[in-house]
Amino acid sequence: QVHLVESGGGSVQPGGSLRLSCEDSGMGVRLSRMGWYRQAPGQQRESVANITSAGSADVANSVKGRFTISRDNAKNMMYMQMNSLKPEDTAVYYCYAVWGRLDFWGQGTQVTVSS
């Protein structure tokens, strides 16, 4: 089926950049919507960005102009370029994908923004 694996998290200083990747290492089925959520300590999980299989993207107001989501359907990959990172971006970032009526989630990758 679908097996999502995130990579690219880490620790950066404010103003820095990171690029998150999400790979579907499963059976390579045709995924519809994919996206990223994040969860900071003590906070609810929030939607950050999502993208359809046709490439139509949407990002949260809190990251608009700083984060860019993209995907490569041929490689079963999704990416999120994160620039001008702020301490409030610190969270565990999870990728997800929709296949039919099912949602699949990755294990999460930690992003820490601190001086």
Backbone torsions as a table, in degrees:
resi	resn	phi	psi	omega
1	GLN	NA	-121.1	-176.7
2	VAL	-118.6	130.2	176.8
3	HIS	-134.7	109.4	-174.5
4	LEU	-98.2	134.8	179.1
5	VAL	-130.7	121.2	178.3
6	GLU	-92.5	154.7	172.7
7	SER	-154.1	166.2	174.6
8	GLY	104.1	-4.5	177.4
9	GLY	-70.1	172.5	178.6
10	GLY	163.9	-165.0	-179.5
11	SER	-113.3	131.9	178.8
12	VAL	-139.7	161.7	174.7
13	GLN	-83.4	158.0	175.6
14	PRO	-53.8	137.6	-177.0
15	GLY	91.7	-9.4	-178.8
16	GLY	-80.7	-178.4	-176.7
17	SER	-131.6	151.1	171.6
18	LEU	-142.7	154.7	174.6
19	ARG	-124.6	116.5	177.1
20	LEU	-90.3	143.9	175.8
21	SER	-124.7	148.7	176.5
22	CYS	-135.7	120.4	-178.7
23	GLU	-113.1	134.2	170.7
24	ASP	-91.3	103.0	-177.7
25	SER	-97.1	18.5	179.6
26	GLY	-84.4	-131.5	-173.2
27	MET	-90.6	3.9	178.0
28	GLY	69.7	34.2	178.9
29	VAL	-70.6	164.2	-179.1
30	ARG	-79.4	111.4	179.6
31	LEU	-90.4	142.8	177.2
32	SER	-89.3	-104.1	-178.5
33	ARG	-77.2	140.6	172.0
34	MET	-130.2	159.2	-179.6
35	GLY	-173.8	-174.1	-178.4
36	TRP	-128.8	135.8	167.5
37	TYR	-116.9	163.0	172.7
38	ARG	-140.4	154.8	178.6
39	GLN	-140.1	117.0	176.4
40	ALA	-90.0	158.3	-179.5
41	PRO	-55.8	128.4	178.5
42	GLY	75.3	6.2	-178.2
43	GLN	-115.1	160.6	174.8
44	GLN	-77.2	155.2	176.0
45	ARG	-67.6	135.6	-179.0
46	GLU	-127.3	148.6	177.6
47	SER	-74.7	134.5	179.6
48	VAL	-105.5	-49.5	-176.8
49	ALA	-162.1	155.5	174.6
50	ASN	-149.1	161.3	-176.5
51	ILE	-149.7	137.8	178.7
52	THR	-83.2	171.1	178.3
53	SER	-64.9	-23.3	178.2
54	ALA	-84.8	-6.7	176.9
55	GLY	97.5	8.0	176.6
56	SER	-77.9	121.7	-171.8
57	ALA	-115.6	155.3	176.2
58	ASP	-144.7	137.0	179.0
59	VAL	-127.8	153.7	179.3
60	ALA	-67.2	150.8	179.8
61	ASN	-58.9	-32.7	-176.1
62	SER	-67.3	-18.8	-178.6
63	VAL	-121.4	1.5	-177.6
64	LYS	-60.8	134.6	-178.3
65	GLY	87.4	-11.5	179.4
66	ARG	-117.0	-35.1	-178.1
67	PHE	-109.3	141.1	176.9
68	THR	-130.3	128.3	179.2
69	ILE	-104.2	143.7	178.2
70	SER	-152.3	167.4	177.9
71	ARG	-150.1	155.0	176.4
72	ASP	-124.4	98.9	-175.3
73	ASN	-63.5	-34.5	-178.7
74	ALA	-64.8	-30.4	-178.9
75	LYS	-101.0	2.0	-177.0
76	ASN	54.8	42.9	-177.0
77	MET	-123.7	149.3	171.3
78	MET	-132.7	147.2	-176.9
79	TYR	-133.0	157.2	169.1
80	MET	-141.6	113.5	176.0
81	GLN	-86.0	123.4	-177.1
82	MET	-117.3	113.7	179.9
83	ASN	-114.1	164.4	177.6
84	SER	49.7	47.7	-175.9
85	LEU	-64.8	144.8	-178.8
86	LYS	-119.4	158.0	177.6
87	PRO	-55.5	-32.6	-179.8
88	GLU	-72.6	-5.6	173.7
89	ASP	-83.1	-7.0	179.6
90	THR	-61.9	124.5	-177.3
91	ALA	-177.8	170.9	166.0
92	VAL	-89.8	128.2	-178.2
93	TYR	-103.6	130.6	-178.5
94	TYR	-118.5	134.5	171.3
95	CYS	-96.1	153.3	177.4
96	TYR	-140.7	162.1	178.4
97	ALA	-147.4	149.1	179.1
98	VAL	-111.8	128.9	175.7
99	TRP	-131.4	109.7	-174.3
100	GLY	62.9	-122.2	179.2
101	ARG	-100.9	10.0	-175.6
102	LEU	-107.4	143.5	172.8
103	ASP	-108.3	140.0	177.5
104	PHE	-126.3	147.1	-176.1
105	TRP	-130.3	147.5	171.7
106	GLY	-83.8	179.6	-175.2
107	GLN	-85.4	-12.7	178.7
108	GLY	97.4	150.0	175.7
109	THR	-137.1	136.1	-174.8
110	GLN	-82.2	132.6	171.6
111	VAL	-120.4	123.0	179.9
112	THR	-123.4	124.7	179.5
113	VAL	-116.4	111.2	-174.7
114	SER	-156.4	146.3	175.5
115	SER	-92.9	NA	NA
